[in-house]
Amino acid sequence: MMNVAVLKAQDAPAVKEGMSQLIDDQFKFAEQQYKVLSKNVPADVMPQTYNAAKNKVQTSDTKWWCSGFYPGTLFYIYEYTKDPEILTEATARLGILEKEKHYTGNHDLGFMMYCSFGNAYRITKNPAYKTTIDTAAASLTTRYRPAAKVIQSWNSSKRWGGPVIIDNMMNLELLSWVSDHGGDKKYKEVAVTHANTTLKNHFRPDFSSYHVVDYDMKTGEVVKKQTAQGAADESAWSRGQSWGLYGYTMMYRFTKDKRYLEQARNIAKFTLNHPNMPADLVPYWDFNAPGIPDTYRDASAAAVNASALLELGQYVGKKERKTYVDAAEKMIRSLSSTAYRAKLGENGGFLLMHSVGSIPHKSEIDVPLTYADYYFLEALHRYKNWYL
């Protein structure tokens, strides 16, 4: 667990580096650090996390839900630095990932294929990448359940018959983008329907989100509301709140449906004003976690929040925008500090320390995670492009 005293010391830095310089420094660091990471990962797998005790990067196959974040992060680095070595590595990793465009085993095609090939196509305009994205969208819609009006996240199990998790909001970007770029219009219709059903069933009156809603897929009836990775069924799992904030902000971008904007604003209010939100705005792994303040932080939740708030700031008035951008800047500064960002050559080659995968599963606790790095760099890009 991280040293809380260290955090308190860095909550109020003596001298504030300008954001332009900070962003430049972080990308130059990422360029070098990801070259370290690339040497620690065999060519046929993806990085997952780092085991400090064994001084070893743990890897995954390309079906792992996080498989798109490493190449996606490489493309963010390349976009900023134009380093040909980074582009070569990114392109090679797309080569092993591409076959997953046909994957239908869960809902994570957006994470896997849009964060990777979506970034790649945006930057390179290689038409083959768009074909891959289009195919992935078709694969994802096979998990749509018309009677329940949702995309089923995971397959049925002893625990849940038709589970839908808040994380699923993130995969709607793939469907919406493909529809808006020459693909089948039904993909976006599915995304909108899923977002509406989630809006209705996933949130509490205070705008916190359940993690898992179990549906009867034949009737659409809600069977139960629980958690998989949070502290308790009624707790507010931090990254789940981040997925919701990002997801509804993104869906507003694609639809201009004001209900989505209002939902995002209300989730932001819940998150930023929560009494258990630390001063440095890097959340505990659950807002209701036992043992606060002596428990784990989740840098990945802060990274997702920062990126989401920067987009949300694009859609509101000046005063509200300042609230969101100031909060995102504080998150970015925290994550860029020595309390969270690794030193060159350390941390297996990952950028950020102190993320949490799933405490209930005793998995990936207080470690680097690929999606923390991805959304951290996305937040840096967004700040540079929109607010400098």
C-alpha positions in Angstrom: 0.0 0.0 0.0 1.2 3.5 -0.8 2.5 5.8 1.9 -0.3 8.2 2.9 2.2 10.7 4.3 3.9 10.9 0.9 0.5 11.7 -0.6 -0.2 14.5 1.8 3.2 16.0 1.1 2.5 16.2 -2.6 -1.0 17.4 -2.4 0.2 21.0 -2.3 3.4 21.3 -4.4 5.6 24.3 -3.7 6.0 25.3 -7.4 3.5 24.5 -10.1 5.0 23.5 -13.4 3.2 24.9 -16.4 0.8 22.4 -18.0 2.4 22.7 -21.4 5.8 21.7 -19.9 4.3 19.0 -17.8 2.6 17.4 -20.7 5.7 17.6 -22.8 7.7 16.0 -20.0 5.2 13.2 -19.5 5.2 12.3 -23.2 8.9 12.3 -23.4 9.1 10.1 -20.4 6.4 7.8 -21.8 8.4 7.5 -25.1 11.4 6.1 -23.2 9.5 4.1 -20.6 7.4 2.2 -23.2 10.6 1.2 -25.0 11.6 -0.4 -21.7 8.1 -2.1 -21.5 8.3 -3.3 -25.1 11.5 -5.2 -24.3 9.9 -6.9 -21.3 7.0 -8.3 -23.4 7.3 -11.2 -25.9 6.1 -10.5 -29.4 3.0 -12.7 -29.3 1.3 -11.4 -26.1 0.3 -8.1 -24.5 1.5 -6.6 -21.2 -1.0 -6.8 -18.4 0.7 -5.7 -15.1 3.9 -5.9 -13.2 4.8 -8.2 -10.4 7.4 -6.3 -8.3 8.2 -9.3 -6.1 9.3 -11.3 -9.1 10.5 -8.3 -11.1 8.5 -9.6 -14.0 5.9 -8.1 -16.4 2.8 -10.3 -16.4 1.3 -10.7 -19.9 -2.0 -11.7 -21.4 -3.3 -13.2 -24.6 -5.1 -11.0 -27.1 -8.5 -12.1 -25.8 -7.9 -10.5 -22.5 -10.2 -7.4 -22.2 -7.2 -5.1 -21.8 -5.4 -6.2 -24.9 -6.1 -3.0 -26.9 -4.7 -0.6 -24.4 -1.0 -1.2 -25.0 -1.1 -0.6 -28.8 -3.5 2.3 -28.1 -1.1 3.9 -25.7 1.8 3.5 -28.1 -0.2 5.4 -30.7 -0.9 8.2 -28.3 2.9 8.4 -27.7 3.6 8.3 -31.4 1.0 11.0 -32.1 2.9 13.3 -29.8 6.6 12.3 -30.3 6.5 11.0 -33.9 9.1 8.4 -32.8 9.3 5.8 -35.6 10.4 3.1 -33.2 7.2 3.5 -31.2 5.1 3.3 -34.4 6.9 0.1 -35.4 6.1 -1.5 -32.1 2.5 -0.2 -32.2 1.9 -1.6 -35.7 3.4 -5.0 -34.7 1.1 -5.3 -31.7 -1.9 -4.5 -33.9 -0.8 -7.4 -36.1 -1.4 -9.9 -33.2 -4.6 -8.2 -32.0 -6.4 -8.0 -35.4 -7.9 -11.5 -35.3 -10.0 -10.5 -32.2 -12.3 -8.5 -34.5 -14.3 -11.7 -34.6 -14.4 -12.2 -30.8 -17.9 -12.5 -29.3 -17.0 -14.0 -25.9 -17.9 -10.8 -23.9 -18.7 -7.1 -24.4 -15.1 -5.8 -24.4 -14.6 -5.3 -28.1 -14.7 -1.6 -27.7 -11.8 -1.6 -25.2 -9.9 -4.2 -27.3 -10.4 -2.9 -30.8 -11.4 0.8 -30.7 -8.8 2.0 -28.2 -6.2 0.3 -30.4 -7.4 0.3 -34.1 -9.5 3.4 -33.5 -6.5 5.4 -32.4 -4.4 3.8 -35.2 -7.0 4.8 -37.9 -7.4 8.3 -36.5 -3.7 8.9 -36.7 -2.6 7.0 -39.8 -5.9 6.8 -41.9 -4.9 3.3 -43.0 -8.2 1.9 -44.5 -7.4 -1.6 -43.4 -7.7 -0.4 -39.8 -11.2 0.9 -40.4 -12.3 -2.4 -41.9 -11.1 -4.1 -38.7 -13.1 -1.6 -36.6 -16.2 -2.2 -38.7 -15.9 -6.0 -38.3 -15.5 -5.6 -34.5 -18.7 -3.5 -34.3 -20.6 -6.3 -36.0 -19.1 -8.8 -33.6 -20.1 -6.8 -30.6 -23.7 -6.4 -31.7 -24.1 -10.2 -31.5 -24.3 -9.7 -27.8 -27.3 -7.4 -28.0 -30.5 -8.8 -26.4 -33.5 -7.1 -28.0 -36.0 -8.2 -25.3 -33.9 -6.7 -22.5 -32.7 -3.8 -24.6 -29.1 -4.3 -23.5 -25.8 -5.7 -24.7 -25.0 -8.6 -22.4 -21.6 -8.1 -20.8 -20.7 -11.6 -19.6 -22.1 -15.0 -20.4 -24.5 -16.6 -18.0 -23.1 -18.3 -15.0 -24.2 -19.7 -11.6 -24.1 -16.2 -10.2 -25.8 -14.2 -12.9 -28.2 -15.1 -15.8 -27.8 -12.0 -17.8 -25.2 -9.7 -16.3 -24.6 -6.1 -17.6 -21.8 -4.1 -16.0 -21.4 -0.3 -16.0 -18.1 -0.8 -17.8 -20.1 -1.7 -20.9 -20.9 2.0 -21.5 -17.3 2.4 -22.7 -17.8 -0.1 -25.6 -20.6 2.0 -27.0 -18.1 4.3 -28.6 -17.1 1.6 -31.1 -20.7 1.1 -32.2 -21.5 4.8 -32.4 -18.4 5.7 -34.3 -18.8 3.0 -36.9 -22.4 4.0 -37.6 -21.3 7.7 -38.0 -18.6 6.7 -40.4 -20.4 4.7 -43.0 -21.4 1.6 -41.1 -24.7 0.1 -40.3 -27.0 2.6 -38.5 -28.3 -0.2 -36.3 -25.0 -0.2 -34.4 -25.7 3.3 -33.0 -29.3 2.4 -32.3 -28.1 -0.5 -30.2 -25.7 1.8 -28.4 -28.4 4.4 -27.6 -30.8 1.7 -26.5 -28.2 0.2 -24.2 -27.3 3.6 -22.8 -31.0 4.3 -22.1 -31.6 1.0 -20.3 -28.5 1.5 -18.2 -29.6 5.1 -17.4 -32.9 3.6 -16.1 -31.5 0.7 -14.1 -27.9 1.2 -13.1 -28.0 4.3 -11.0 -29.0 5.2 -7.4 -30.8 8.5 -6.5 -27.4 10.0 -5.6 -26.1 9.2 -9.2 -23.7 6.5 -8.0 -23.7 3.4 -10.0 -24.2 -0.3 -9.3 -21.5 -2.4 -10.9 -23.6 -5.4 -12.1 -27.3 -5.5 -13.0 -28.5 -9.0 -13.7 -31.4 -9.1 -16.2 -33.8 -11.7 -17.3 -32.9 -11.5 -21.0 -36.2 -12.9 -22.1 -38.3 -10.2 -20.3 -35.9 -7.4 -19.5 -36.8 -7.6 -15.9 -34.1 -6.7 -13.4 -33.3 -9.7 -11.3 -30.8 -8.2 -8.9 -28.2 -5.4 -8.5 -24.8 -6.4 -7.2 -21.0 -5.9 -7.5 -18.1 -8.0 -8.8 -15.2 -5.7 -8.1 -16.6 -3.2 -5.5 -16.5 -3.4 -1.7 -20.2 -4.3 -1.5 -23.4 -4.4 -3.6 -24.5 -1.0 -2.4 -21.0 0.6 -2.5 -19.7 3.0 -5.1 -16.8 1.2 -6.8 -14.5 4.0 -7.9 -13.6 2.8 -11.4 -17.3 2.0 -12.1 -18.2 5.6 -11.4 -15.4 6.7 -13.8 -16.8 4.4 -16.5 -20.2 5.9 -16.1 -18.9 9.5 -16.2 -16.8 8.8 -19.3 -19.5 6.7 -21.0 -22.4 9.3 -20.7 -20.1 12.2 -21.7 -19.1 10.2 -24.8 -22.6 9.3 -25.6 -23.6 12.9 -25.5 -20.9 13.6 -28.0 -22.5 11.2 -30.4 -26.1 12.0 -29.8 -26.4 15.4 -28.2 -29.1 13.9 -26.0 -29.3 16.2 -23.1 -30.2 13.4 -20.7 -26.8 12.0 -21.2 -25.1 15.3 -20.5 -27.2 15.7 -17.3 -26.2 12.2 -16.2 -22.6 12.9 -16.8 -22.8 16.2 -14.8 -24.5 14.5 -12.0 -22.0 11.7 -11.8 -19.2 14.3 -11.8 -20.9 16.1 -8.9 -21.2 12.8 -7.0 -17.5 12.0 -7.6 -15.9 15.4 -7.1 -18.0 16.3 -4.0 -17.8 12.9 -2.3 -16.6 13.2 1.4 -14.3 10.3 0.8 -12.5 11.8 -2.2 -8.9 12.5 -1.2 -7.4 15.9 -1.6 -5.2 14.9 -4.5 -8.4 13.6 -6.3 -7.0 10.1 -6.8 -9.9 8.0 -5.4 -9.7 5.1 -3.0 -10.5 1.9 -4.9 -14.1 2.2 -3.6 -15.8 5.3 -2.2 -17.2 3.1 0.6 -14.1 0.9 1.1 -13.5 -0.3 4.6 -10.4 1.2 6.2 -10.4 4.6 4.5 -8.0 6.4 4.6 -5.7 3.4 5.2 -6.6 1.5 2.0 -5.6 1.4 -1.6 -5.9 4.2 -4.2 -6.9 3.5 -7.8 -4.8 5.6 -10.2 -6.8 4.1 -13.1 -10.0 5.6 -11.8 -8.3 9.0 -11.6 -7.0 8.7 -15.1 -10.4 7.9 -16.6 -12.0 10.7 -14.6 -9.4 13.2 -15.8 -10.0 12.3 -19.4 -13.8 12.3 -19.0 -13.9 15.7 -17.2 -11.9 17.3 -19.9 -14.4 16.2 -22.5 -17.3 17.1 -20.3 -15.8 20.6 -20.0 -16.4 21.0 -23.8 -20.1 20.8 -23.4 -20.9 23.2 -20.5 -20.7 26.9 -19.7 -17.6 28.7 -18.7 -17.9 28.5 -15.0 -18.8 24.8 -14.9 -16.0 24.1 -17.4 -13.5 25.7 -15.1 -14.6 23.3 -12.3 -14.1 20.3 -14.4 -10.8 21.4 -16.0 -9.4 22.4 -12.7 -10.2 19.1 -11.2 -8.8 17.2 -14.2 -5.6 19.3 -14.0 -5.3 18.4 -10.3 -5.7 14.7 -11.1 -3.1 14.9 -13.9 -0.6 16.7 -11.6 -1.1 14.1 -8.9 -0.6 11.2 -11.4 2.5 13.0 -12.8 4.0 13.3 -9.4 6.5 10.9 -7.8 3.6 9.5 -5.6 2.1 7.8 -8.7 4.4 8.0 -11.7 7.2 5.5 -11.9 10.9 6.4 -12.5 12.5 5.6 -15.8 13.3 1.9 -16.1 11.3 0.9 -13.0 7.7 -0.5 -12.7 8.4 -3.0 -15.5 8.1 -0.1 -18.0 4.6 1.0 -17.1 4.0 4.7 -16.4 1.7 4.8 -13.4 1.8 2.9 -10.1 -1.0 2.3 -7.6 -4.0 1.0 -9.5 -6.4 -1.7 -8.4 -7.9 -4.4 -10.6 -10.2 -6.4 -8.2 -9.8 -6.6 -4.5 -12.6 -9.1 -4.0 -10.8 -11.4 -6.4 -7.4 -10.7 -4.8 -6.2 -9.7 -8.3 -4.0 -6.8 -9.5 -3.9 -4.9 -6.2 -1.7 -1.8 -5.9 0.0 -2.4 -9.3 0.4 -0.7 -12.7 -2.4 -1.4 -15.2 -2.4 -0.8 -18.9 -5.6 1.2 -18.9 -4.4 3.6 -16.3 -1.5 4.5 -18.6 -3.9 4.7 -21.6 -6.4 7.1 -20.1 -3.6 9.2 -18.4 -2.0 9.9 -21.9 -5.5 10.4 -23.4 -6.1 13.1 -20.7 -2.8 14.7 -21.5 -3.6 14.8 -25.2 -7.1 16.3 -24.5 -5.7 19.0 -22.2 -3.1 20.0 -24.8 -5.6 20.0 -27.7 -8.5 21.7 -25.9 -7.2 23.8 -23.1 -3.7 25.1 -24.0 
